[in-house]
Amino acid sequence: KVVDLGFAIIMFRLLGAEGVGAYTFAGVLTTYFDIVVGWGLATLITRDVARDHAQAGRYLGNATALRLVLWLGAAGVTALLTGPFAAPMGIGGPLALAIWLLVLGLLPSLLSGVVSALFMAHERMDLPAGVTVFSTICKMVLGLGVLLLGWGYVGLAAVSIVTNVVTLALLVGLYGVLIGLPRPRVEPRAIWLLVGTSFPLMINGLLNQLFFKIDVLLLKPLAGDLALGWYSTAYKLIDGLQVVPASFVIALFPLLSRFAQDDRVRLARLSETGLKVLLALALPIAVGTTLLAEPIILLIAGPGYLPESAWALQILIWYLPISFTNGLLQYVLIAVNRQRTLSVAFAVGVVFNITANLLLIPPFGYLAAAVVTVVSELVLLAPFLWVARQETGGLAVLGLAWRPAAAALIMGVPVWLLAPWSTPLAIILGAVAYGAALLALRAVSPTERTELRGLLRR
């Protein structure tokens, strides 16, 4: 994510706000296709193969076959969007080409996504992570080349095909050498079973992305590419920070799945420890970013995005603590086989998100979209937390959050005082103040420290 953000700093300057807005639109649209093609199979594979490694070959063959069929459907929808519906959607020739290239780039990810899920089931998160770092560096080098050649966001879309092929080759090779590539089995009846079993997970993923990204699709027709560029620039930082809960929760998921079957007390304790860690990371980031939004945007995007992107960032950053909490809670619900509850919660959240954006973006613009993003997370938190507490008998979020929140507010004082003089000094002393406040407030118990050391060793 750091490499990706570094590349974005260059991209923001070379494409400009309107180009960034157009490329963001193409990327978000393709993300929806990716979710439907994925059909929620990655989560199902990780959960089931973690319980029985002998299922790897069955899932490898059937999941890949199902994804290929779904990709053909996505290609048909792309033909409609870039053909008859192009004019109403404001999709011109370059944008249509970029969308097609990104959709073609999904083909190699059909198999690489399955192999990554198998790695997760074996608790070898390090290997997909290493491949991702290497592929991201390749994307940065090639992307910089196409931008300097003047190929714009269409060139960036073409680069995605190359990097996805590289990712696939590395993942398959590493799995074959280090774990042993199973013989794939394709069973038509099993594929139909996968369709039904994974459908709630796919719906959850689709609703999740609609929940988080629908504002991007609405901002383009309602406020224009320029406003979308300002908003997308602020959102880029938020999106980069999502690597924290994503990596942490995926690493815990095999354990959550086993404890959900065998020991709900341990499930509750592990979930509470995870929530405390995530909140201890998210709350100081939210406070610090609010106080340092202008220098952050100046660094990553340049003066052309000020003050608009800084205003959006100061609002959007408060989505982070709630999002970190929801990110863990939804995997707790999947572990206890309550994914259909997730579907209902996300459906309610999507309806609220779309309705609020349609009402508020026309009069208030991109800042309204930022506010709706934060409030929508609260709409999700209520049902997630209620059901998770029913299933585990624990998860007192307010009790877990107040110490990190108090420490973050204490940290905000030196950051606020020092920010006009030196941003690096404000960050360093703010971090020291936060750590000292956490220790003084006894935010982490001796038992939790022991558990965390064990998790880090895993």
C-alpha positions in Angstrom: 0.0 0.0 0.0 2.9 2.4 0.7 4.2 1.7 -2.9 0.7 2.2 -4.3 0.4 5.5 -2.5 3.8 6.6 -3.7 2.7 5.8 -7.3 -0.6 7.7 -6.7 1.4 10.8 -5.7 2.9 10.8 -9.2 -0.4 9.8 -10.9 -2.3 12.7 -9.2 0.0 15.2 -10.7 0.2 13.7 -14.2 -3.5 12.9 -14.7 -5.0 15.9 -12.9 -8.2 15.9 -10.9 -10.4 15.1 -13.9 -8.2 12.2 -15.1 -8.1 10.8 -11.6 -11.9 11.0 -11.5 -12.3 9.1 -14.8 -9.8 6.4 -13.8 -11.5 6.0 -10.4 -14.8 5.5 -12.1 -13.4 2.8 -14.3 -11.7 1.1 -11.4 -14.8 1.1 -9.2 -17.0 -0.3 -11.9 -14.5 -3.1 -12.6 -14.4 -3.8 -8.8 -18.1 -4.6 -8.9 -17.5 -7.1 -11.8 -14.6 -8.6 -9.8 -16.9 -9.2 -6.8 -19.6 -10.9 -8.9 -17.0 -13.0 -10.7 -15.4 -14.0 -7.4 -18.9 -15.0 -6.1 -17.7 -15.0 -2.5 -15.7 -18.1 -3.1 -12.5 -16.9 -1.5 -14.0 -16.7 1.9 -15.7 -20.1 1.5 -12.5 -21.7 0.3 -10.5 -20.3 3.2 -13.1 -21.4 5.8 -13.7 -24.9 4.5 -10.2 -25.9 3.4 -8.8 -24.6 6.8 -11.0 -27.3 8.4 -10.1 -30.0 5.8 -7.1 -29.6 3.6 -8.2 -32.5 1.5 -10.9 -30.3 -0.1 -8.2 -28.1 -1.9 -8.4 -29.9 -5.3 -12.2 -29.9 -5.3 -12.4 -26.2 -4.7 -9.5 -25.4 -7.1 -11.3 -26.9 -10.1 -14.9 -26.1 -9.3 -14.3 -22.5 -8.2 -12.2 -21.7 -11.2 -14.8 -23.1 -13.6 -17.6 -21.1 -12.0 -15.6 -17.9 -12.0 -14.9 -18.3 -15.8 -18.6 -18.6 -16.5 -19.3 -15.5 -14.4 -16.6 -13.6 -16.2 -18.3 -14.2 -19.5 -21.4 -12.6 -18.0 -19.4 -9.6 -16.8 -18.0 -9.2 -20.3 -21.6 -9.1 -21.7 -22.5 -6.3 -19.2 -19.4 -4.4 -20.2 -20.5 -4.5 -23.8 -23.8 -2.9 -22.9 -22.3 -0.2 -20.7 -19.7 0.8 -23.3 -22.2 0.5 -26.1 -25.9 1.4 -25.9 -25.6 2.9 -22.3 -22.4 4.8 -22.9 -23.9 8.2 -23.6 -26.3 8.3 -20.6 -23.4 7.2 -18.3 -21.0 9.8 -19.8 -18.6 7.1 -21.0 -16.4 8.3 -23.8 -14.1 6.4 -26.1 -10.9 6.5 -23.8 -12.9 5.6 -20.7 -14.7 2.7 -22.5 -11.3 1.3 -23.6 -9.9 1.6 -20.1 -13.0 -0.3 -18.7 -12.5 -3.1 -21.3 -8.8 -3.5 -20.5 -9.6 -3.7 -16.7 -12.2 -6.3 -17.4 -9.8 -8.4 -19.5 -7.3 -8.1 -16.6 -9.8 -10.0 -14.4 -9.2 -13.2 -16.4 -5.9 -14.2 -14.8 -7.2 -13.2 -11.4 -9.9 -16.0 -11.8 -7.3 -18.6 -10.7 -5.0 -16.4 -8.7 -7.8 -15.5 -6.3 -8.5 -19.2 -5.7 -4.9 -20.0 -5.1 -4.6 -17.1 -2.7 -7.6 -18.4 -0.7 -5.9 -21.8 -0.5 -2.7 -20.1 0.9 -4.9 -18.5 3.5 -6.5 -21.8 4.5 -3.0 -23.2 5.1 -2.2 -20.0 7.2 0.5 -19.0 4.8 -0.5 -15.4 4.5 3.2 -14.4 4.0 3.3 -15.8 0.5 0.4 -14.0 -1.2 1.6 -10.9 0.7 5.0 -11.2 -0.8 3.6 -11.7 -4.3 1.3 -8.7 -3.9 4.3 -6.5 -3.0 6.3 -7.7 -6.0 3.3 -7.2 -8.3 2.6 -3.8 -7.0 6.2 -2.7 -7.6 5.8 -4.0 -11.2 2.6 -2.0 -11.6 4.3 1.1 -10.3 7.3 0.8 -12.7 5.1 0.0 -15.7 2.5 2.5 -14.8 5.1 5.3 -14.4 6.4 4.3 -17.9 3.0 4.6 -19.6 2.2 7.9 -17.8 5.5 9.4 -19.0 4.7 8.2 -22.5 1.5 10.1 -22.3 -0.8 7.1 -22.5 -2.9 8.3 -19.5 -5.3 6.2 -17.6 -5.9 3.9 -20.6 -2.2 2.9 -20.3 -2.7 2.2 -16.6 -5.6 0.0 -17.4 -3.4 -2.0 -19.8 -0.7 -2.4 -17.1 -3.3 -4.2 -15.0 -3.3 -7.1 -17.4 0.4 -7.6 -17.2 0.6 -7.4 -13.4 -2.3 -9.8 -13.0 -0.6 -12.4 -15.3 2.6 -12.0 -13.2 0.7 -12.5 -10.0 -1.0 -15.6 -11.3 2.3 -17.2 -12.4 4.0 -16.5 -9.1 1.2 -17.7 -6.9 0.7 -21.0 -8.8 4.5 -21.6 -8.9 4.9 -21.0 -5.1 1.9 -23.1 -4.2 3.1 -26.0 -6.3 6.6 -25.9 -4.8 5.9 -25.2 -1.2 2.6 -26.8 -0.5 1.9 -29.0 -3.5 -0.7 -28.0 -6.2 -3.7 -30.4 -5.8 -5.2 -32.0 -8.8 -8.2 -29.9 -9.7 -11.6 -31.6 -10.0 -14.6 -30.2 -11.9 -17.9 -31.6 -10.9 -21.0 -29.9 -12.4 -23.2 -30.8 -9.3 -20.6 -29.4 -7.0 -20.5 -26.2 -9.0 -24.2 -25.7 -8.6 -23.8 -26.3 -4.8 -21.1 -23.6 -4.8 -23.5 -21.2 -6.5 -26.0 -21.6 -3.8 -23.6 -21.8 -0.8 -21.5 -18.8 -1.8 -24.4 -16.6 -3.1 -24.9 -14.9 0.3 -21.1 -14.2 0.5 -21.1 -12.7 -3.0 -24.1 -10.6 -2.1 -22.4 -9.4 1.0 -19.3 -8.5 -1.0 -21.3 -6.7 -3.6 -23.4 -4.8 -1.1 -20.3 -4.0 0.8 -18.7 -2.4 -2.3 -22.0 -0.7 -3.2 -22.0 0.6 0.3 -18.5 2.0 0.2 -18.1 3.0 -3.5 -21.6 3.9 -4.8 -20.8 7.6 -4.0 -18.0 7.4 -6.7 -20.5 6.3 -9.3 -23.0 8.9 -8.2 -20.5 11.8 -8.0 -19.6 11.6 -11.6 -23.1 12.4 -13.1 -24.2 14.5 -10.1 -21.1 16.7 -9.4 -18.7 16.1 -12.3 -15.2 14.6 -12.7 -13.5 17.5 -10.9 -15.4 17.0 -7.7 -14.9 13.3 -8.0 -11.2 13.9 -8.4 -11.1 15.9 -5.2 -13.1 13.3 -3.3 -11.1 10.3 -4.8 -7.8 11.9 -3.8 -8.9 12.1 -0.1 -10.4 8.6 -0.3 -7.1 7.1 -1.7 -5.5 7.6 1.7 -8.5 6.0 3.5 -8.4 3.1 1.0 -4.7 2.6 1.7 -5.3 2.3 5.4 -7.8 -0.5 4.9 -4.8 -2.8 4.5 -4.6 -2.8 8.3 -7.9 -4.5 9.1 -7.9 -6.5 5.9 -4.6 -8.2 6.7 -5.2 -8.5 10.4 -8.7 -10.0 10.1 -7.8 -12.4 7.3 -4.9 -13.7 9.5 -7.4 -14.3 12.3 -10.1 -15.8 10.2 -8.9 -19.5 10.2 -8.7 -19.2 14.1 -12.1 -17.6 14.2 -13.6 -20.4 12.1 -12.2 -23.1 14.4 -13.2 -21.4 17.6 -16.7 -20.8 16.2 -17.1 -24.6 16.0 -15.4 -25.7 19.2 -15.2 -22.9 21.7 -17.4 -19.7 21.7 -15.7 -18.4 24.8 -12.3 -18.3 23.1 -14.0 -16.8 20.0 -15.3 -13.9 22.1 -11.9 -13.4 23.8 -10.0 -13.4 20.5 -12.6 -11.1 18.9 -12.3 -8.6 21.8 -8.5 -8.6 21.6 -8.6 -8.1 17.9 -11.1 -5.2 18.2 -8.9 -3.5 20.9 -5.8 -3.7 18.6 -7.7 -2.3 15.6 -9.2 0.6 17.6 -5.9 1.3 19.2 -4.6 1.8 15.6 -7.6 3.6 14.1 -8.4 6.2 16.7 -5.0 8.0 16.7 -4.9 7.9 12.9 -8.3 9.6 12.8 -7.3 12.4 15.3 -3.9 13.0 13.7 -5.2 13.1 10.2 -8.0 15.6 11.1 -5.3 17.9 12.5 -2.8 17.4 9.6 -5.1 17.0 6.6 -3.8 20.0 4.6 -0.1 19.0 4.8 -1.0 15.4 4.0 -2.9 16.4 0.8 -0.1 18.8 -0.1 2.3 15.9 0.1 0.4 13.3 -1.8 -1.4 15.4 -4.4 0.0 18.9 -4.5 -1.5 22.4 -4.1 -3.9 21.9 -7.0 -6.1 19.7 -4.7 -6.3 22.2 -1.8 -8.3 23.0 0.2 -11.1 20.8 -1.3 -9.5 17.4 -0.8 -8.3 18.3 2.7 -11.9 19.1 3.7 -13.0 15.8 2.4 -10.2 14.0 4.2 -11.1 15.6 7.6 -14.6 14.1 7.3 -13.7 10.8 5.7 -11.1 9.8 8.2 -13.7 9.4 10.9 -15.1 6.5 9.0 -11.9 4.6 9.9 -12.5 3.5 13.5 -16.0 2.4 12.7 -14.9 0.6 9.5 -12.1 -1.2 11.4 -14.7 -2.5 13.9 -17.1 -3.6 11.2 -14.3 -5.3 9.3 -13.7 -7.7 12.2 -17.3 -8.1 13.2 -18.4 -9.3 9.7 -15.8 -12.1 9.7 -17.0 -13.1 13.2 -20.5 -13.5 11.7 -19.2 -15.5 8.8 -17.3 -17.8 11.1 -20.5 -18.5 13.0 -22.4 -19.1 9.7 -24.5 -15.9 9.9 -23.6 -14.5 6.5 -27.2 -14.1 5.6 -27.5 -11.6 8.4 -24.7 -9.7 6.8 -26.7 -9.6 3.6 -29.7 -7.9 5.3 -27.5 -5.4 7.1 -25.6 -4.5 4.0 -28.9 -4.1 2.0 -30.2 -1.7 4.6 -26.9 0.2 4.5 -26.9 0.4 0.7 -30.5 1.8 0.6 -29.6 4.4 3.2 -26.3 5.3 1.4 -27.9 5.6 -2.1 -30.9 7.6 -0.8 -28.8 10.0 1.3 -26.3 10.6 -1.5 -29.1 11.2 -4.1 -30.7 13.8 -1.7 -27.5 15.5 -0.5 -24.9 15.5 -3.3 -26.9 17.9 -5.6 -27.1 20.7 -3.0 -23.9 20.1 -1.0 -21.6 18.3 -3.4 -18.7 16.0 -2.6 -18.6 16.9 1.1 -22.1 15.5 1.5 -20.8 12.2 0.1 -18.0 12.2 2.7 -20.5 12.7 5.6 -22.8 10.0 4.2 -19.9 7.6 4.1 -19.2 8.0 7.8 -22.9 7.9 8.9 -23.4 4.8 6.8 -20.8 2.9 8.7 -22.8 3.6 11.9 -25.8 2.2 10.2 -23.9 -1.1 9.6 -22.3 -1.2 13.1 -25.7 -1.5 14.9 -26.8 -4.9 13.4 -23.3 -6.3 13.2 -22.6 -5.7 16.9 -26.0 -6.9 18.0 -25.8 -10.2 16.3 -22.1 -10.8 17.1 -22.8 -10.2 20.8 -25.7 -12.7 20.6 -23.4 -15.3 19.1 -20.3 -14.8 21.3 -21.8 -13.4 24.6 -19.1 -10.6 24.7 -17.8 -7.7 22.6 -18.4 -4.6 24.7 -17.1 -2.2 22.1 -17.5 1.0 24.2 -15.6 -0.6 27.0 -12.8 -1.6 24.6 -12.7 1.8 22.9 -12.7 4.4 25.7 -9.0 4.0 26.6 -7.6 4.3 23.1 -10.0 7.2 22.4 -8.8 9.1 25.5 -5.2 8.4 24.6 -5.8 9.7 21.1 -7.4 12.9 22.4 -4.4 13.4 24.7 -2.1 12.9 21.6 -4.0 15.5 19.7 -2.8 18.3 22.0 0.9 18.2 21.0 0.0 17.5 17.4 -2.3 20.6 17.3 0.4 22.8 19.0 3.3 21.6 16.9 1.6 21.2 13.4 2.1 24.9 12.4 5.8 24.6 13.1 6.8 21.1 11.9 4.6 18.3 10.7 7.2 15.6 11.2 7.9 16.7 14.7 4.2 16.8 15.4 3.8 13.2 14.2 6.8 11.9 16.2 5.9 13.6 19.5 2.2 12.8 19.0 3.1 9.1 18.7 5.2 9.3 21.9 2.4 11.0 23.7 -0.1 8.3 22.5 2.0 5.4 23.6 2.6 7.0 27.0 -1.1 7.6 27.4 -2.0 4.0 26.5 0.4 2.7 29.1 -0.8 5.2 31.8 -4.4 4.2 31.1 -3.5 0.4 31.2 -5.1 -0.2 27.8 -3.6 -3.6 27.3 -3.9 -6.2 30.0 -1.0 -8.8 30.8 -3.2 -11.6 29.4 -3.8 -9.7 26.2 -0.1 -9.0 25.8 0.6 -12.8 26.1 -2.1 -13.5 23.5 -0.8 -10.9 21.1 2.7 -12.3 21.3 1.3 -15.7 20.4 -0.7 -14.3 17.4 2.3 -12.4 16.1 4.4 -15.6 16.3 1.7 -17.4 14.2 
